[in-house]
Amino acid sequence: NYNPRATLMATAYINIGSNTGDRRSNIERAAACIAASFMPGKTIRSQMTETEPWGYSSPNAFLNLGIATDIGDTPPLVAFRMLMAIQDSICSAAHRDSTGAYIDRIIDIDLIAIDDTVIDTPELTLPHPRMHLRDFVVRPMLELCPEWVHPLLNKTILEIAQTYK
């Protein structure tokens, strides 16, 4: 089995979600594109989880999948843009309405973290600024790499997950 922490290359933690259309197929397509774009054979997946929408109300539950993938020496901003290109290739519809509120979506790909990298720019913030508030992100991260430490909160993903119990 591939251990994402047993490499000197950078490991990206990604969350894929879908709450409309064929959710499982949407996620599988995104996961396959991600694995093919970085290092096939060096990608691990969490179990899919079903959760209620976060930050808005909808009758459509989300399926979510966490991925850890070796991105080699790909710079974080390049990796982020690659993920956004994959997302747009599946569905380029907006993820918010005209007021800025979240809406249902066919696919949503979030770059959650790259190892202990901290970035805060208008285009990219790592780790994802709301990751620790979202159980649908924390549970897959816990499965993928329970010893991962949030570089700003200085807590393991296990310690963060315990706040949900």
N, C-alpha and C positions, 0 to 999 in steps of 0.2 A: 504493500500500500504506500502511496505517496504521502509523505509528511511535509506539509507546506512550510514548516519551520526548520526543516533539516537541509536547507539550501541557502547558499549565499546570495541567490537572486532574490528579487523583490516579489512578495506575495500580495496580490490584490484580493480583497474581500468584497464581493459583489452581491447585491440582492436584486432578484428579478421578481416582479409581481404582475398579476393580470387579474382583472375582475369582470371582463366582458369577452364575448366570443368564446372560442374553444380555449379556455384558460390554460389547460395542460399543454396543448399543442403550441400555443403562443410562447410559453415558458421554455418548452423543449427546443423550439427553433432558436430562441435567444441563447440558450445554454450551449447549443451546438455551434453557433456563430462565435461565441466568446471563446470556447475551447479551441476552435480552428484559428482564431485571430492571434492567440498568444502561444502557448506551448501545449499542444495536444499531448495527452498522457501525463501532464502535470497539472491536472485540474481535478478537484474533488468537489462533491456536491453534498448538500444536506438533504434531509427528507423534505418533501413539500409540506407546507403547513397552510391551513385555511384560517383566515382571520377576517374580522369585520374591518371595513374601511377605517382608516385613521385620519382624523382631522375633518371629516365630513360624514354626512349620512347618506347611505345608499342601501338598497335591498340586495345589491350584488357583492357577495363576499370575495375576498382576494385569495388567490393561491400565491404563495411565495416560496422561493427557492434561494438558498444561499450557495455561493460558489467561492472557492478559494482557488486561485490560479496563479501560476508562476508567470510573471510578466517580463522576466529577464531584466534587461537594462532599459526597458521602455520608460521614458520619463512620465511622471504622473499625469501631466496635462495631456500628453499624447494618448495615454491609456484611456483617460476620461473621454477624450474626443472620439476615440475608436468605439467606446461603448455607446456614446450618443449616436454615432453613425449606424451601429447595429440596431439600436432602438428605432431610429427614424426609418431604417429599411423595412422594419416589420410594421410600424405604424407611426406616421409623422404627426398625428393629431396632438393638439395641446393637452397638457395634463391639468390645466386650470381654466376656469371660465373667465369671462371678461372682468369680473371683480377680483380675480386672483384666488378664488376658492378652488380647492381640489375637486376634481370630477372623476367619473369612471374612466378606465383606460384599458386598452387592449394589451399594452405592454408598458412596463416601467422598469428601467434598469438604473440602479443607483450604485455608484462606486462608494463603498462604505469606508474602507480604509486601505492603505498600503503599508503593511508592517506598522512601524511606529512613526511614520511620516506625518508631519504637521504642516498644513498649507492653509492659508486664508487669503484667497484672492476673490475678486468679483466673479470669476468663472468657476473656481473650484475651491471647496473647503474640505479638508481631511483632518481628522476623521469626520465623517458625515455629522453635521452639527446636531441632528436630532436622533441619531442612531440609538443612544442609550435610553431614549424615551419610547422606543418602538419594540414591543415584544416580538413582532414578526421579523425584526432584524436581529435582535439579541439571541433568540432561540437558535436560528441557523448558525450564527457566529459561535455560539456555545458548542454546537455539534462539530463545527469545522476546526475550531482551535480554542479549546477552553482556557488555555494559558495566555491567550492574547491579552495584552495590557493596553488599555485606553491611555494614550500618551498625555492627555490633558487632565483626565480625571484620576489618573494613577490607580485605576482599579482594573482587575481582571474582568473578562467578560462573564466569568462565573459570579464574581461579586456583584456585577451589574444585574445579572439574571436573577439573583436572589431577591432583588427589590420587587420582583413581580410575584413572589410567592406569598 
